[in-house]
Amino acid sequence: MTKDYILDLMRSNKTVLTFKDVVLLWRESDVNFVKKKINRYVKAGKLNAIRRGIYSKDKNYDKYELATKIYTPSYIGLETVLGAAGITFQLYGQIFVASYTTKEIECDGQRYVYRKIKDTILTNQAGIESRDNYNIASPERAFLDVVYLNKNYHFDNLSVLNWEKINNILPIYGGNKRMAKMVKMYYEADKRDLIQ
């Protein structure tokens, strides 16, 4: 009985697969065989080539999953999370990702904005939630990342933040005094708004 390789891909819970994912899923050591098989599936329309070395089972893939596959390690965060949580009211069409590099790319009609975060911060899991096939920052972690990356930033609604969580995550930024000062300033502004 011959192995049904496409069936293995379709059974995977991932909507986006890298070449490495496919090699591991098929347990094939012959990378040339894997390349040829993938190319046949793409030409036959059974697999969608999104970007070099990145594929999806169909056009309805998870864009957050793709965002974190293009550059790894990475996680969905920054303005994407802040907007979804109601901390900023500005709507962005882009997906913002914390990564080891700063780049803007367009892939399959979607714009992805990668912002470089120091490796020790990027790989620290404090305030990072694991979803189906990608990682995403909590609102508190996204807030801190934005403060870390920007000297001055306007937040529209700080009342949804859990300041205890913020203070628990803050040490991963290495005792950055400017950041601690900014967090304190935002905290005091939030408390003033609550009193009024």
KEVEX-727964 format. One line per field, with one value per residue: x, y, z of N, C-alpha, C in turn. Coordinates in pm, 1 decimal. Layout:
residues N
nx = [X  ...] .
ny = [Y  ...] .
nz = [Z  ...] .
cax = [X  ...] .
cay = [Y  ...] .
caz = [Z  ...] .
cx = [X  ...] .
cy = [Y  ...] .
cz = [Z  ...] .
This chain:
residues 196
nx = [84.4  60.4  179.5  -35.9  36.5  -75.0  -303.7  -199.4  -115.1  -359.8  -484.9  -347.5  -354.6  -269.5  -300.8  -123.1  181.1  527.8  813.0  982.1  799.5  647.2  837.7  889.7  633.0  582.7  788.9  1019.0  1342.5  1461.1  1497.5  1475.5  1283.4  1062.8  1043.2  979.4  734.3  575.7  579.1  435.9  184.5  119.1  105.8  -108.4  -309.3  -375.5  -243.3  -153.2  78.4  214.5  429.3  781.0  873.9  663.7  340.0  -15.7  -313.9  -541.9  -704.5  -818.1  -659.4  -513.8  -424.6  -275.8  -134.5  24.6  173.3  340.3  492.5  650.4  872.5  1055.6  1174.4  857.5  571.4  224.1  135.7  176.6  30.7  -176.9  -281.9  -335.0  -533.0  -739.5  -799.6  -905.9  -747.4  -616.4  -772.0  -733.4  -768.1  -601.1  -493.4  -283.7  -98.4  59.7  371.0  590.0  932.8  1261.6  1358.6  1324.1  1090.1  877.8  636.7  447.7  213.5  23.9  -177.7  -199.6  -67.0  220.1  377.0  678.9  843.8  1147.7  1253.5  1451.0  1636.5  1631.5  1398.7  1209.6  1204.3  1111.7  844.3  660.0  348.2  268.5  44.7  -42.4  -194.9  -397.1  -206.7  -12.5  159.8  49.8  55.7  -49.8  -280.8  -144.3  126.6  158.7  115.9  342.6  549.1  508.5  557.8  825.6  935.7  874.7  931.1  740.0  402.8  62.0  -203.6  -539.8  -723.0  -660.3  -781.6  -857.2  -639.1  -452.5  -285.9  -135.1  -51.1  106.1  313.4  425.0  527.5  704.5  984.1  1119.2  1220.4  1465.6  1523.6  1495.1  1511.5  1387.4  1164.0  1033.3  972.7  797.5  587.8  496.9  405.9  195.9  31.8  -40.3  -179.4  -393.5  -519.2  -595.5  -784.1  -979.6  -1073.2  -1194.2] .
ny = [-118.7  217.8  525.2  791.0  1096.1  1355.9  1331.4  1311.0  1575.6  1713.0  1616.0  1735.0  1974.3  2223.2  2522.3  2645.7  2550.4  2498.8  2417.4  2263.1  2172.1  1998.5  1804.7  1693.2  1600.7  1409.3  1242.5  1207.4  1161.9  1226.8  1513.6  1613.3  1448.0  1530.2  1801.1  1768.3  1631.9  1820.2  2028.0  1902.1  1876.8  2146.0  2234.5  2076.9  2194.3  2109.1  2197.4  2511.4  2748.6  2988.9  3153.4  3143.5  2828.2  2810.1  2694.8  2643.9  2462.3  2539.0  2836.2  2954.5  3002.5  3064.9  3385.9  3491.8  3270.4  3231.7  3471.0  3425.8  3220.3  3309.8  3456.7  3322.8  3298.3  3441.4  3648.2  3738.5  4069.2  4395.1  4670.5  4522.0  4355.2  4550.9  4706.9  4515.2  4468.3  4706.4  4910.9  5087.4  5294.3  5322.5  5180.4  4924.7  4782.7  4618.1  4337.6  4319.5  4212.8  4084.3  4026.9  3896.6  4068.5  4374.4  4442.1  4502.5  4333.3  4218.5  3973.5  3755.5  3949.3  4060.9  4281.1  4261.3  4361.7  4358.6  4395.0  4455.5  4299.7  4272.4  3969.8  3833.4  3928.2  3869.9  3586.7  3526.6  3393.2  3524.3  3668.0  3583.6  3413.5  3088.3  2997.8  2808.4  2745.6  2938.2  3203.1  3465.1  3793.7  3896.2  4161.0  4318.4  4250.1  4330.0  4604.4  4670.0  4598.6  4788.0  5024.3  4977.7  4986.9  5242.7  5586.9  5775.6  5732.6  5723.5  5603.8  5509.4  5400.2  5295.4  5162.3  4895.8  4744.4  4521.6  4614.4  4485.6  4253.8  4377.4  4484.5  4244.0  4140.9  4336.5  4317.0  4155.8  4320.6  4401.3  4591.6  4847.9  5181.2  5407.7  5290.9  5191.1  5431.3  5541.7  5353.1  5393.3  5656.5  5620.2  5454.8  5624.5  5818.2  5663.8  5603.3  5860.2  5915.2  5729.2  5829.5  6068.8] .
nz = [0.0  -90.3  46.5  138.6  89.1  68.4  218.8  475.8  510.3  499.1  724.8  928.1  1194.9  1138.2  948.1  792.9  654.3  680.5  476.5  631.7  826.8  667.2  593.2  846.9  913.2  714.8  767.3  613.6  487.2  253.2  106.0  -152.6  -267.7  -116.8  -197.6  -472.8  -451.6  -314.7  -506.8  -714.3  -589.4  -556.1  -824.9  -906.4  -768.5  -516.7  -300.9  -166.1  -259.5  -68.6  -9.1  -63.0  37.6  215.4  272.3  224.3  309.9  182.7  49.9  270.6  503.8  832.8  896.1  1107.3  1186.3  958.5  972.8  1191.9  1097.3  890.9  989.8  1248.3  1583.4  1673.9  1756.7  1752.0  1811.9  1958.8  1788.6  1674.4  1876.4  2070.0  1943.6  1911.7  2177.3  2254.8  2346.7  2187.5  1946.5  1680.7  1364.6  1199.4  895.2  867.4  1002.0  1303.1  1425.9  1669.4  1647.5  1553.4  1372.1  1182.2  952.4  668.8  494.9  212.3  161.3  -17.6  -46.1  207.5  449.5  650.6  943.4  1090.7  1393.4  1550.0  1843.7  2130.7  2171.7  2426.1  2536.4  2339.1  2336.3  2585.7  2762.1  2921.8  2956.4  2707.4  2506.4  2402.7  2113.6  1880.2  1656.0  1678.5  1856.9  2073.0  2203.5  2529.6  2617.8  2805.2  2770.3  2503.3  2533.8  2693.7  2515.2  2312.7  2454.2  2510.1  2252.4  2160.2  2218.7  2280.6  2297.5  2210.0  2390.5  2379.4  2563.1  2865.1  3067.9  3042.5  3096.4  3306.9  3572.1  3762.4  3631.3  3437.5  3595.4  3678.3  3441.6  3354.2  3453.6  3259.3  3069.2  3142.6  3349.4  3242.9  3275.5  3157.2  3051.6  3281.8  3402.5  3212.2  3219.4  3478.0  3450.8  3262.8  3416.8  3630.0  3483.5  3395.2  3638.0  3717.3  3519.4  3589.4  3828.9  3760.4] .
cax = [0.0  139.6  144.4  -111.6  103.7  -165.5  -394.8  -125.4  -119.4  -497.1  -518.7  -275.8  -436.9  -211.0  -353.8  -3.9  290.3  656.3  877.7  1030.2  680.8  609.4  940.4  865.2  503.3  595.8  902.5  1100.8  1478.8  1497.7  1435.5  1442.4  1155.2  960.9  1029.0  907.4  596.7  508.8  560.3  325.9  59.0  91.4  62.7  -239.4  -406.8  -407.4  -169.3  -139.7  209.5  192.1  557.9  884.0  888.7  546.1  223.4  -140.0  -400.3  -634.6  -695.7  -877.3  -564.4  -509.5  -321.3  -187.7  -45.5  123.4  260.2  441.6  573.5  742.6  993.0  1043.0  1056.7  777.1  435.2  132.0  136.2  180.2  -95.5  -281.9  -342.4  -387.6  -658.7  -840.6  -834.6  -968.5  -651.6  -604.5  -892.1  -690.9  -780.3  -491.6  -512.7  -166.5  -83.8  185.5  435.5  718.6  1023.2  1403.8  1394.1  1227.5  1060.4  737.5  620.4  310.9  204.1  -112.2  -269.3  -201.0  57.4  272.5  478.8  761.2  923.4  1256.0  1257.7  1571.0  1617.5  1594.7  1258.1  1131.7  1190.5  1052.3  701.9  574.4  246.0  245.9  -53.4  -30.1  -322.4  -389.3  -78.5  69.8  163.6  -2.4  79.1  -164.7  -284.5  -41.4  256.7  158.9  134.3  482.5  632.4  493.9  631.1  967.0  977.9  841.5  957.9  616.1  294.7  -69.2  -299.5  -672.5  -800.8  -574.4  -861.1  -872.4  -514.5  -433.4  -157.7  -58.6  15.0  210.4  427.1  487.1  598.3  802.5  1125.9  1183.8  1280.1  1600.5  1541.0  1498.4  1460.5  1294.7  1040.4  968.7  919.9  682.4  479.8  444.3  332.0  70.0  -48.4  -96.0  -278.4  -510.1  -586.2  -659.8  -903.4  -1079.9  -1127.3  -1278.3] .
cay = [0.0  340.0  627.5  904.5  1211.6  1471.5  1303.4  1348.7  1722.1  1754.9  1577.1  1822.4  2084.2  2348.8  2573.7  2690.0  2454.9  2530.2  2300.2  2182.8  2105.1  1888.6  1700.7  1626.9  1532.8  1291.7  1161.9  1177.7  1214.2  1270.0  1645.2  1629.3  1380.5  1617.8  1916.7  1725.1  1598.3  1948.3  2096.5  1834.5  1912.2  2287.1  2240.2  2011.4  2273.1  2043.1  2271.8  2651.3  2806.8  3126.8  3220.6  3039.9  2737.3  2816.0  2645.1  2627.5  2356.8  2608.4  2983.1  2997.6  2978.1  3162.0  3485.3  3502.1  3154.2  3263.9  3578.1  3371.7  3120.8  3378.1  3474.8  3262.3  3309.0  3563.1  3638.3  3846.4  4162.9  4537.2  4737.5  4423.7  4316.0  4671.3  4741.9  4412.8  4480.4  4836.5  5001.3  5191.7  5295.4  5328.6  5052.3  4896.7  4668.1  4533.4  4252.0  4355.3  4094.7  4102.0  3928.5  3926.9  4157.7  4478.1  4435.3  4507.9  4254.1  4190.3  3833.6  3713.2  4061.4  4106.1  4345.2  4216.7  4453.0  4293.0  4489.2  4385.8  4302.8  4205.8  3824.4  3788.7  3966.0  3796.4  3444.5  3511.4  3361.2  3601.1  3745.7  3528.6  3304.6  2995.3  2965.9  2684.0  2723.6  3058.5  3270.7  3601.7  3866.9  3944.6  4307.3  4376.4  4230.8  4416.4  4740.0  4685.2  4595.8  4917.1  5122.1  4944.4  5024.4  5381.9  5682.5  5844.8  5664.1  5759.5  5495.6  5568.5  5344.8  5211.5  5101.8  4750.5  4677.9  4471.0  4672.6  4384.4  4172.0  4461.3  4488.4  4111.1  4120.1  4444.5  4281.0  4091.4  4425.6  4424.6  4709.0  4966.6  5291.6  5489.3  5215.2  5189.8  5567.0  5556.7  5268.2  5463.7  5772.3  5569.9  5404.0  5741.3  5878.5  5575.2  5620.2  5992.8  5901.5  5652.4  5914.8  6174.2] .
caz = [0.0  -98.0  144.7  85.4  148.0  77.8  329.7  597.4  520.9  526.3  862.5  1021.3  1246.8  1091.5  821.6  721.4  674.9  619.8  417.1  745.3  882.7  577.5  609.1  975.7  907.3  629.1  817.2  495.2  495.4  118.3  86.3  -295.4  -285.4  -57.0  -287.2  -593.6  -413.6  -286.8  -635.8  -784.2  -522.6  -586.7  -965.6  -917.0  -693.1  -389.6  -199.5  -204.8  -228.6  -23.5  -11.7  -78.5  151.3  303.3  198.6  299.4  256.3  92.8  60.6  398.0  612.4  941.6  866.1  1223.9  1179.4  855.5  1022.0  1283.1  1024.9  799.8  1071.0  1381.0  1669.5  1664.6  1810.2  1717.3  1924.1  1929.9  1756.1  1643.9  2004.3  2135.6  1876.9  1943.3  2318.9  2278.4  2411.2  2085.4  1863.4  1541.2  1295.3  1107.4  807.8  880.6  1119.6  1367.4  1482.1  1736.7  1589.2  1566.4  1262.9  1146.8  809.0  625.9  373.5  169.7  121.3  -49.8  -26.3  347.2  491.9  779.9  995.0  1192.6  1472.5  1620.3  1989.9  2181.8  2183.0  2561.8  2556.6  2238.7  2369.8  2718.7  2744.0  3013.1  2887.0  2572.9  2507.6  2291.3  2049.5  1803.1  1588.9  1686.1  1986.3  2069.3  2328.0  2606.3  2606.2  2892.3  2704.4  2384.9  2586.4  2733.8  2394.5  2244.8  2536.1  2489.8  2116.9  2127.8  2326.8  2314.6  2226.8  2264.6  2412.1  2393.9  2674.0  2949.3  3175.6  3024.3  3135.5  3442.6  3610.3  3837.0  3527.9  3376.9  3687.7  3680.5  3314.3  3336.6  3472.7  3144.0  2987.5  3192.9  3434.9  3158.5  3358.8  3078.5  3040.6  3413.7  3422.1  3122.8  3271.0  3595.5  3399.9  3206.0  3528.8  3699.6  3392.6  3397.9  3768.0  3713.0  3434.2  3663.7  3936.1  3700.8] .
cx = [88.7  86.5  70.6  -60.9  10.2  -263.6  -329.4  -129.5  -258.1  -540.5  -451.7  -368.2  -383.3  -278.0  -240.2  109.5  417.7  711.4  925.3  914.4  643.7  708.3  916.1  735.5  510.8  705.2  990.3  1238.7  1526.4  1426.1  1400.2  1308.7  1042.2  936.1  946.5  760.2  516.5  479.5  446.2  191.2  19.5  38.5  -76.3  -348.3  -448.5  -341.2  -148.2  -1.0  187.6  317.2  662.3  898.0  772.7  421.2  100.6  -222.9  -502.0  -620.0  -749.9  -785.9  -568.8  -392.7  -227.1  -87.6  63.4  222.9  371.9  526.3  677.4  875.9  967.3  1175.3  985.9  642.6  354.1  127.3  118.4  41.7  -209.0  -355.9  -404.3  -521.4  -770.4  -888.7  -902.4  -877.9  -617.6  -727.3  -860.0  -702.7  -666.7  -527.5  -397.9  -177.5  54.6  240.6  566.6  809.9  1168.1  1450.3  1285.6  1210.2  911.3  728.9  472.8  309.4  57.3  -215.5  -278.0  -64.9  93.6  385.6  550.0  845.5  1024.1  1247.7  1382.8  1542.4  1572.2  1449.7  1169.1  1104.9  1134.5  900.8  607.4  476.6  219.8  151.3  -33.0  -169.6  -302.5  -251.5  9.8  66.8  116.5  20.5  -52.9  -169.2  -174.2  97.1  266.6  182.0  281.8  576.1  626.4  567.0  781.6  1017.4  958.6  867.4  830.6  504.6  163.2  -159.0  -434.6  -746.5  -715.2  -653.2  -877.4  -747.7  -516.2  -292.9  -72.8  17.2  129.3  333.8  497.1  569.5  715.0  949.0  1193.7  1251.4  1412.5  1622.0  1555.2  1431.3  1360.4  1158.8  963.0  903.4  793.8  562.8  414.6  358.9  196.1  -23.9  -116.7  -201.8  -406.7  -587.9  -656.9  -788.7  -1014.8  -1147.8  -1225.1  -1413.6] .
cy = [124.8  443.2  742.7  1032.0  1330.8  1453.7  1339.0  1499.6  1770.1  1719.8  1666.0  1934.3  2220.6  2391.3  2620.8  2594.5  2505.9  2402.5  2205.6  2106.3  1982.2  1772.7  1622.4  1546.2  1403.4  1195.9  1114.0  1239.7  1266.9  1401.6  1670.7  1563.6  1470.2  1739.0  1880.8  1698.2  1726.5  2021.3  2034.2  1873.1  2057.1  2299.2  2180.2  2087.4  2209.9  2112.7  2412.6  2701.5  2953.7  3210.7  3110.7  2958.0  2737.9  2786.0  2644.1  2519.7  2414.5  2758.4  3036.0  2968.6  3091.4  3258.8  3508.0  3386.8  3178.6  3366.9  3524.6  3261.6  3188.0  3402.8  3412.4  3277.0  3443.1  3539.2  3759.0  3940.6  4306.2  4592.2  4641.0  4385.0  4437.1  4713.6  4644.9  4424.0  4613.8  4935.1  5116.1  5181.0  5302.1  5189.8  5037.8  4776.2  4569.4  4442.8  4281.4  4236.0  4134.5  3990.0  3968.9  4025.5  4263.4  4475.6  4456.0  4427.7  4242.8  4048.0  3798.0  3822.4  4115.2  4166.6  4298.9  4310.5  4383.1  4398.6  4410.9  4410.1  4225.1  4057.5  3777.9  3822.0  3881.3  3651.9  3420.3  3496.1  3437.5  3687.0  3700.5  3410.1  3217.7  2963.2  2839.9  2658.9  2848.3  3112.5  3414.3  3666.8  3896.8  4096.3  4374.6  4364.3  4320.1  4562.1  4763.3  4683.6  4729.1  5026.6  5102.3  4998.3  5172.0  5473.1  5751.6  5781.9  5701.5  5636.1  5559.9  5523.3  5247.6  5134.0  4950.1  4673.1  4633.8  4514.0  4576.8  4293.8  4249.9  4463.5  4353.5  4084.2  4217.6  4402.4  4214.8  4193.5  4474.2  4549.7  4838.8  5082.3  5379.4  5421.1  5214.8  5325.2  5588.7  5475.5  5336.4  5583.4  5728.4  5519.5  5520.3  5811.2  5795.8  5594.1  5755.6  5985.9  5827.2  5736.4  6017.4  6125.8] .
cz = [0.0  0.6  75.7  152.9  165.5  193.0  463.7  618.7  559.9  668.6  967.0  1068.9  1204.1  961.2  732.1  756.5  608.5  557.6  527.6  811.5  799.9  590.1  737.6  973.8  825.9  675.9  701.8  511.5  359.6  86.2  -60.2  -327.7  -234.7  -147.4  -410.8  -563.3  -388.1  -418.1  -715.6  -724.1  -550.1  -730.0  -984.7  -841.1  -561.1  -271.4  -252.9  -163.8  -193.6  -45.3  -22.6  50.3  248.9  220.5  288.2  231.6  158.2  115.2  193.5  516.4  715.0  917.7  984.8  1224.5  1075.0  907.0  1110.5  1219.1  935.2  869.5  1207.0  1454.9  1649.9  1730.6  1765.7  1837.2  1878.7  1895.5  1722.1  1770.9  2073.4  2074.9  1911.5  2087.4  2351.1  2349.6  2316.5  1996.1  1714.3  1478.6  1194.9  1022.1  818.3  1002.9  1175.5  1444.3  1548.4  1688.6  1614.0  1458.9  1243.2  995.7  788.3  497.7  339.5  116.4  101.1  -17.1  115.7  380.9  632.5  820.6  1110.4  1261.8  1555.3  1770.6  2030.6  2209.1  2321.0  2595.2  2465.1  2280.4  2509.4  2702.8  2837.9  2932.8  2744.0  2585.0  2383.6  2239.4  1966.9  1742.7  1585.3  1828.7  1968.9  2205.5  2397.2  2587.5  2689.1  2828.6  2580.9  2425.7  2620.0  2613.1  2321.0  2322.9  2517.1  2355.2  2083.0  2246.5  2373.1  2231.9  2292.3  2270.6  2440.1  2518.8  2755.2  3054.6  3161.9  3067.4  3281.1  3485.7  3693.2  3739.0  3462.8  3466.0  3699.8  3554.5  3298.3  3356.0  3352.0  3052.8  3046.1  3274.4  3357.7  3234.1  3283.9  3072.1  3172.0  3441.5  3337.0  3173.3  3390.6  3551.7  3342.1  3315.6  3601.2  3614.0  3392.5  3527.8  3774.7  3632.1  3506.6  3771.4  3878.4  3661.3] .
